[in-house]
């Protein structure tokens, strides 16, 4: 009962503070509604970025991956720091120079409006089919597991999951659709503090549980029992083989932190370039500490439960329920609930922004006043949220949650990253090249991962069965060797798409060279120490990899 009361109390407090903070937002302005009037400071940007990322698809999914593979999956966190540095130094100045409110707006200026529309449609499709349902599903698994909802309500596991999905979805929709980005950003900043504090408590109590009440003894026991799991270099058959960090891993990170509307929208709302860069650099430094919250608990769970959980995605919620003192479970569940809402709100708000500015205003009603654009954006957001709530329960049989999310995202992430890179790096590649790049990139990836890969893997496993091979570890290696890792496939298609677009640009160039104009909407004097701080962060990441390499 104490846990439930603390859960309700903390979430109510955050909601009240966020409500009053948004009363200064001009709700009749699409810019004020969508971007908070470009008023966000470095601290708010960093906190908002971190909490948007620290949702349950990360906390539950990545700890589940660490439960299976150990420390090697930290690449999803540590390499993110490098991607954020690149975004701060190279991409954000260009975004703010052009006065962008959405990433596809750049594509309209660089290529044409139809390219922007296709990209916005790809973002929206990915959000509603993949990202929003995954956030709702993983969040429901966590909340249901911590509070043991099936037993509390005397319902089946499936019914409890659906109830949690709809509860989270309805509350998240109210935050995002009726509060706008400023409400999301303010609640993010408050929850970020609680999430970091609560997130650190889990490995502390977990180490104490396996170390007879002593944290360092628990860490010694953990490392001594399975030293091979503390290897930063993943092997074949694991989710992140070491060589993939030099191919598709960095591309995925650059897309997520540099071009994904859900994430970059925070930095686009910065009051000036210096604040935006400081916010990104602060978030980048804190990402280096991410494995303490997102990887270590999964490794502790493997030791604590002796690898005996039915599903790796249960590692985090089961560890929380097992080691955290009962009065703190409610508080941490409330913080985690805030993280779930943060990612859900962020994706939903970005979707509303993309639809309102890039589709409704551009193609449906060009003469619509901003108040009308906001209204129809909210209607679209409600429809999107309902669709995600219906799709979310279907993810239960998807396998490794985090790996599933990253692989499916490749359908739209790499093609979009390709045309943005070419858009900024060249001046005469035409719009037709961008359209071909988007379509060919998506189709080739779908063919690769949903036709060729299952076919080759099936044939390899059939041959193994004919040879009498039944050992699970041997079969996993055979499956891994049957077809290139999806991160390698992303890198191959990225290079192929670039080659295609450059060839088109050579034989059918633009009539005039593209020149980016400074709109003067945002002051773009950079942070004085942005390069020095960025270099320091990169060196720390490299040092971590060298230290843990075996």
C-alpha positions in Angstrom: 0.0 0.0 0.0 2.9 2.4 0.8 4.4 1.7 -2.6 1.1 2.5 -4.4 0.6 5.7 -2.4 4.2 6.9 -3.2 3.6 6.0 -6.9 0.4 8.1 -7.0 1.8 11.0 -5.0 5.0 11.4 -7.1 3.2 11.2 -10.5 0.5 13.7 -9.3 3.2 16.1 -8.2 5.0 16.0 -11.6 1.6 16.5 -13.4 0.7 19.6 -11.4 4.1 21.2 -11.9 4.0 20.5 -15.6 0.5 21.9 -15.9 1.4 25.3 -14.4 4.7 25.5 -16.4 2.7 25.2 -19.6 0.3 28.0 -18.8 2.9 30.5 -20.2 2.8 28.7 -23.6 0.9 30.4 -26.4 -1.4 27.6 -27.4 -2.7 29.4 -30.4 0.7 29.3 -32.0 2.0 26.1 -33.7 5.5 27.1 -32.8 4.6 27.7 -29.2 2.6 24.4 -29.1 5.2 22.3 -30.9 8.5 23.7 -29.7 7.9 25.7 -26.6 8.7 28.9 -28.4 12.4 28.0 -28.8 13.0 28.7 -25.1 14.7 25.6 -23.8 17.9 25.9 -21.8 20.9 23.5 -21.7 19.7 21.8 -18.5 16.2 21.2 -19.7 17.5 19.9 -23.1 19.9 17.5 -21.4 17.3 16.2 -18.9 14.7 15.9 -21.6 17.0 14.1 -24.0 18.1 11.6 -21.3 14.6 10.8 -20.1 13.2 10.5 -23.6 15.9 7.9 -24.2 15.7 6.3 -20.8 12.3 4.7 -21.3 11.4 1.1 -20.8 12.4 -0.1 -24.2 15.9 0.9 -23.1 15.7 0.0 -19.4 13.8 -3.3 -19.8 15.1 -4.1 -23.3 18.8 -3.3 -22.9 19.0 -4.9 -19.4 17.4 -7.9 -21.0 20.1 -7.9 -23.6 22.8 -7.6 -20.9 21.2 -10.5 -19.1 21.9 -12.6 -22.2 25.2 -11.3 -23.5 26.9 -9.3 -20.7 28.8 -6.0 -21.0 29.2 -6.0 -24.8 25.7 -4.5 -25.3 26.9 -1.3 -23.6 27.8 -0.2 -27.1 24.2 1.1 -27.4 25.0 3.6 -24.6 28.6 4.5 -24.8 28.7 5.0 -28.6 25.7 7.2 -28.3 27.9 9.7 -26.5 30.1 10.0 -29.7 27.0 10.4 -31.9 25.7 13.2 -29.7 29.1 15.0 -29.9 28.9 14.8 -33.7 25.4 16.1 -33.6 26.4 19.0 -31.4 29.4 20.0 -33.5 28.2 19.4 -37.1 24.5 19.0 -37.4 22.9 21.3 -34.8 24.6 24.5 -36.1 23.2 23.7 -39.6 19.7 22.9 -38.3 19.5 26.2 -36.3 21.0 28.2 -39.1 18.1 27.1 -41.3 15.6 27.9 -38.6 14.2 24.3 -38.7 11.4 23.1 -36.6 11.4 19.6 -38.1 14.2 17.7 -39.8 12.1 17.0 -43.0 11.8 20.8 -43.4 15.5 20.8 -44.4 14.7 18.2 -47.1 12.1 20.5 -48.6 14.6 23.3 -48.9 17.5 21.1 -50.1 15.5 18.8 -52.4 11.7 19.4 -52.8 8.4 19.2 -50.9 7.6 15.7 -52.0 10.9 14.4 -50.5 10.0 16.1 -47.2 6.5 14.5 -47.3 7.9 11.0 -48.1 10.3 11.3 -45.2 7.6 12.6 -42.8 5.4 9.7 -43.8 8.3 7.2 -43.1 8.8 8.7 -39.7 5.1 8.5 -38.9 4.8 5.0 -40.1 7.8 3.9 -38.0 6.5 5.6 -35.0 3.0 4.1 -35.1 3.9 0.6 -36.2 7.1 0.1 -34.2 8.3 2.7 -31.7 5.0 3.7 -29.9 3.8 0.1 -29.5 7.2 -1.0 -28.2 7.2 1.8 -25.6 3.8 0.9 -24.4 4.5 -2.9 -24.4 7.8 -2.6 -22.5 6.4 -0.1 -20.1 3.5 -2.3 -19.3 5.8 -5.3 -18.7 7.7 -3.3 -16.2 4.8 -1.8 -14.3 2.8 -5.1 -14.3 5.9 -6.9 -13.1 6.8 -4.5 -10.3 3.3 -4.3 -8.8 2.3 -7.9 -9.8 -0.8 -6.5 -11.4 -2.2 -9.9 -12.4 -2.4 -11.0 -8.8 -3.5 -7.6 -7.6 -6.5 -7.5 -10.0 -7.0 -11.2 -10.2 -6.7 -11.2 -14.0 -4.5 -13.1 -16.5 -1.1 -11.9 -17.5 -2.4 -10.9 -20.9 -5.3 -8.9 -19.5 -3.0 -7.1 -17.1 -0.7 -6.3 -20.0 -3.6 -4.8 -22.0 -4.9 -2.8 -19.0 -1.4 -1.3 -18.4 -1.0 -0.5 -22.1 -4.2 1.4 -22.3 -3.6 3.2 -19.0 -0.2 4.4 -20.0 -1.4 5.3 -23.5 -4.3 7.4 -22.3 -2.3 9.3 -19.7 0.6 9.8 -22.1 -1.8 11.1 -24.8 -3.2 13.7 -22.5 0.3 15.0 -21.6 1.6 15.1 -25.2 -1.5 16.1 -27.2 -2.9 18.7 -24.9 0.3 19.9 -23.2 2.7 20.3 -26.1 6.4 20.0 -26.0 6.9 22.4 -23.1 4.8 20.2 -20.8 6.8 17.1 -21.9 10.1 18.9 -21.5 9.3 20.2 -18.0 8.0 16.8 -16.7 11.1 15.2 -18.3 13.5 17.4 -16.4 11.8 16.6 -13.1 11.6 12.9 -13.8 15.2 12.7 -15.0 16.5 13.5 -11.5 14.3 10.8 -10.0 15.1 8.3 -12.7 18.9 8.8 -12.3 18.7 8.5 -8.5 16.3 5.5 -8.6 18.1 3.9 -11.5 21.4 4.0 -9.5 19.6 2.4 -6.5 18.8 -0.8 -8.4 22.4 -1.9 -9.1 23.4 -0.7 -5.5 20.7 -2.9 -3.8 21.4 -5.6 -6.4 25.1 -5.8 -5.6 24.3 -5.7 -1.9 21.9 -8.6 -2.4 24.7 -10.8 -3.9 27.5 -9.4 -1.7 26.1 -10.0 1.8 25.1 -6.4 2.3 28.2 -4.9 0.7 28.3 -3.2 -2.7 32.0 -3.8 -3.5 31.8 -7.4 -2.3 28.8 -7.9 -4.6 30.7 -6.4 -7.5 33.7 -8.7 -6.7 31.4 -11.7 -6.6 29.7 -10.7 -9.9 33.0 -10.3 -11.7 34.5 -13.4 -10.2 31.6 -15.7 -11.0 31.4 -14.8 -14.7 34.5 -12.8 -15.7 33.9 -13.5 -19.4 30.6 -11.5 -19.3 32.7 -8.3 -18.5 34.1 -8.2 -22.0 33.4 -5.0 -24.0 34.0 -6.8 -27.3 31.0 -8.9 -28.3 31.4 -12.2 -30.1 29.6 -13.8 -33.1 26.1 -15.0 -32.1 25.7 -12.1 -29.6 23.5 -9.1 -30.2 26.4 -6.7 -30.7 29.5 -8.4 -32.2 32.6 -6.2 -31.8 33.0 -5.5 -35.5 29.5 -4.1 -35.8 30.5 -1.0 -33.8 32.6 0.1 -36.8 29.8 -0.4 -39.3 26.0 -0.1 -38.8 26.2 0.7 -35.0 27.5 4.2 -35.5 25.0 4.8 -38.4 22.1 3.8 -36.1 23.4 6.1 -33.4 23.8 9.1 -35.8 20.3 8.6 -37.0 18.8 8.3 -33.6 20.6 11.3 -32.0 21.2 13.5 -35.0 18.2 13.1 -37.3 15.3 11.4 -35.4 12.6 14.0 -34.9 11.7 12.4 -31.6 15.1 13.2 -30.1 16.5 16.2 -32.1 13.3 18.2 -31.5 14.6 19.0 -28.0 17.7 20.6 -29.4 15.7 22.4 -32.1 13.8 24.2 -29.3 17.0 25.6 -27.8 17.0 29.4 -27.1 20.3 29.6 -29.1 23.1 27.4 -30.5 25.3 27.7 -27.5 22.6 26.4 -25.1 21.7 23.6 -27.5 25.3 22.5 -27.8 25.8 22.6 -24.0 22.7 20.6 -23.5 23.8 18.0 -26.0 27.3 17.8 -24.5 25.9 17.4 -21.0 23.6 14.6 -22.2 26.6 13.0 -24.0 28.7 12.9 -20.9 25.8 11.4 -18.8 25.3 8.7 -21.5 28.8 7.4 -20.6 27.3 6.6 -17.2 24.3 4.9 -18.9 25.5 1.3 -18.5 25.3 1.6 -14.7 21.5 1.9 -15.1 20.9 0.1 -18.4 23.5 -2.8 -18.4 24.7 -3.6 -14.9 21.3 -4.5 -13.5 20.8 -7.1 -16.2 24.2 -8.7 -15.4 23.3 -8.7 -11.7 20.0 -10.3 -12.5 21.8 -13.1 -14.5 23.9 -13.8 -11.4 21.0 -13.4 -8.9 18.5 -15.6 -10.7 21.3 -18.0 -12.0 20.2 -17.4 -15.6 16.9 -19.1 -14.8 14.3 -16.5 -15.9 11.7 -17.5 -18.5 12.5 -14.4 -20.6 15.4 -12.0 -20.6 13.0 -9.1 -20.7 11.8 -10.0 -17.2 15.3 -9.5 -15.8 14.9 -5.8 -14.8 11.4 -5.8 -13.3 12.1 -9.1 -11.4 15.3 -7.7 -10.0 13.6 -4.6 -8.9 10.9 -6.5 -7.1 13.5 -8.9 -5.5 16.1 -6.4 -4.2 14.4 -3.0 -3.7 12.9 -2.3 -0.3 9.1 -2.4 -0.5 8.6 1.3 0.4 10.9 2.4 -2.5 9.2 0.2 -5.1 6.3 2.7 -5.4 8.7 5.7 -5.8 10.8 3.9 -8.4 7.7 2.7 -10.3 6.5 6.3 -10.4 9.8 7.5 -11.8 9.8 4.6 -14.3 6.3 5.5 -15.2 7.5 9.1 -15.9 10.2 7.7 -18.2 7.6 5.6 -20.0 5.4 8.7 -20.5 8.4 10.7 -21.6 9.3 8.5 -24.5 5.6 8.0 -25.4 5.0 11.8 -25.1 8.1 12.6 -27.1 7.3 10.3 -30.0 3.6 11.4 -30.1 4.4 15.1 -29.9 7.0 14.7 -32.7 4.3 12.9 -34.8 1.9 15.7 -34.2 4.5 18.2 -35.2 5.4 16.3 -38.4 1.7 15.9 -39.4 0.7 19.4 -38.6 3.6 21.3 -40.2 4.8 18.9 -42.9 1.6 17.3 -44.1 -1.6 19.2 -43.0 -0.3 22.7 -43.6 1.7 21.7 -46.7 -0.7 19.5 -48.5 -4.2 19.6 -47.0 -4.9 23.2 -46.1 -2.1 25.6 -47.0 -4.2 28.6 -45.9 -5.1 27.2 -42.5 -4.3 29.5 -39.6 -1.9 28.2 -36.9 -4.8 27.6 -34.5 -6.4 25.2 -37.0 -3.1 23.4 -37.7 -2.7 22.8 -33.9 -6.3 21.5 -33.6 -5.9 19.0 -36.4 -2.5 18.0 -35.2 -4.1 17.1 -31.8 -6.8 15.1 -33.6 -4.1 13.2 -35.5 -2.2 12.6 -32.3 -5.2 11.0 -30.7 -5.7 8.7 -33.7 -2.1 7.7 -33.6 -2.1 6.9 -29.9 -5.2 4.7 -30.3 -3.6 2.8 -33.1 -0.4 2.2 -31.0 -2.5 0.9 -28.1 -4.2 -1.7 -30.4 -0.8 -2.8 -31.9 1.2 -2.9 -28.6 -0.1 -6.3 -27.3 1.0 -8.0 -30.5 4.7 -7.5 -29.7 4.6 -10.2 -26.9 6.1 -12.8 -29.2 8.7 -10.6 -30.8 11.7 -12.2 -29.0 14.5 -9.9 -27.7 12.7 -6.6 -27.3 15.6 -4.3 -27.8 17.1 -6.2 -30.7 13.7 -6.3 -32.4 13.3 -2.6 -32.1 16.7 -1.8 -33.5 16.4 -4.2 -36.4 12.9 -3.0 -37.5 13.9 0.6 -37.3 16.4 0.0 -40.1 13.6 0.1 -42.6 13.5 3.9 -42.3 16.5 5.0 -40.3 19.3 4.3 -42.8 17.5 5.7 -45.9 16.6 8.9 -44.0 20.2 9.3 -42.6 21.5 8.8 -46.2 19.6 11.6 -47.8 20.3 14.0 -44.9 24.1 13.3 -45.2 24.0 13.7 -48.9 21.9 16.8 -48.6 24.4 18.6 -46.4 27.6 17.1 -47.9 26.8 17.9 -51.6 25.3 20.9 -53.5 24.1 19.5 -56.8 22.6 16.1 -56.0 18.9 16.5 -57.3 15.6 15.7 -55.6 15.0 12.6 -57.8 18.2 11.0 -56.2 16.7 11.6 -52.7 13.4 9.9 -53.6 15.2 6.9 -55.2 17.5 6.7 -52.1 14.6 6.6 -49.7 12.6 4.1 -51.7 15.5 1.8 -52.7 17.0 1.9 -49.1 13.7 0.8 -47.5 12.8 -1.8 -50.1 16.3 -3.4 -50.1 16.4 -3.6 -46.3 13.0 -5.2 -46.2 14.0 -7.7 -48.9 17.3 -8.4 -47.0 15.8 -8.9 -43.5 12.4 -10.3 -44.2 13.1 -12.6 -47.2 16.8 -13.4 -47.7 17.8 -13.6 -44.1 15.1 -16.0 -42.9 15.7 -18.1 -46.0 19.5 -18.4 -45.4 19.0 -19.0 -41.7 16.4 -21.7 -42.3 18.6 -23.5 -44.8 21.6 -23.4 -42.4 19.5 -24.8 -39.5 18.1 -27.5 -41.7 21.7 -28.6 -42.6 22.6 -28.5 -38.9 19.7 -30.7 -38.0 20.6 -33.2 -40.8 24.1 -33.4 -39.2 22.6 -34.0 -35.8 23.7 -30.8 -34.2 21.5 -29.9 -31.2 23.6 -27.9 -28.9 22.0 -24.4 -28.5 25.3 -22.5 -28.5 26.4 -24.3 -31.7 23.1 -23.6 -33.3 23.3 -19.9 -32.3 26.7 -19.6 -34.0 25.4 -21.4 -37.2 22.5 -19.0 -37.3 24.8 -16.0 -36.8 27.1 -17.1 -39.6 24.3 -17.9 -42.1 23.7 -14.3 -43.0 25.4 -10.9 -42.2 24.4 -9.2 -39.0 21.7 -6.6 -39.6 24.0 -3.8 -38.5 26.4 -4.9 -41.3 23.5 -4.9 -43.7 22.7 -1.3 -42.7 26.2 -0.2 -43.5 26.3 -2.0 -46.8 23.0 -0.4 -47.9 24.1 3.0 -46.6 27.1 3.0 -48.8 25.1 1.6 -51.7 22.5 4.4 -51.4 25.2 7.0 -51.2 26.8 5.6 -54.4 23.4 5.6 -56.2 22.7 9.2 -55.2 26.1 10.4 -56.2 25.9 8.8 -59.6 22.5 10.4 -60.2 24.0 13.7 -59.1 26.9 13.3 -61.6 24.7 12.5 -64.6 21.6 14.6 -63.7 22.8 17.4 -61.4 20.7 20.2 -60.0 20.5 23.3 -62.3 21.8 25.5 -59.5 24.0 24.6 -56.5 22.2 24.5 -53.1 23.3 27.2 -50.6 21.9 27.2 -47.1 20.7 30.6 -45.9 20.8 31.9 -42.4 17.2 32.7 -41.4 18.3 34.6 -38.3 15.5 33.0 -36.2 18.1 31.6 -33.7 21.4 33.1 -32.6 24.1 30.7 -33.8 27.3 31.6 -32.0 28.7 28.2 -30.9 29.6 27.2 -27.4 33.3 28.3 -26.9 34.5 24.9 -25.7 32.3 22.6 -27.8 35.2 20.9 -29.6 37.4 20.5 -26.6 34.5 19.0 -24.5 33.6 16.7 -27.4 37.1 15.4 -27.8 37.3 14.7 -24.1 34.1 12.6 -24.2 35.3 10.6 -27.2 38.6 9.8 -25.4 36.7 8.6 -22.3 34.6 6.3 -24.4 37.7 4.8 -26.2 39.4 4.4 -22.8 36.4 2.5 -21.4 36.5 0.0 -24.3 40.2 -0.5 -24.0 39.9 -1.1 -20.2 37.2 -3.8 -20.5 38.5 -5.5 -23.7 39.4 -9.1 -23.2 
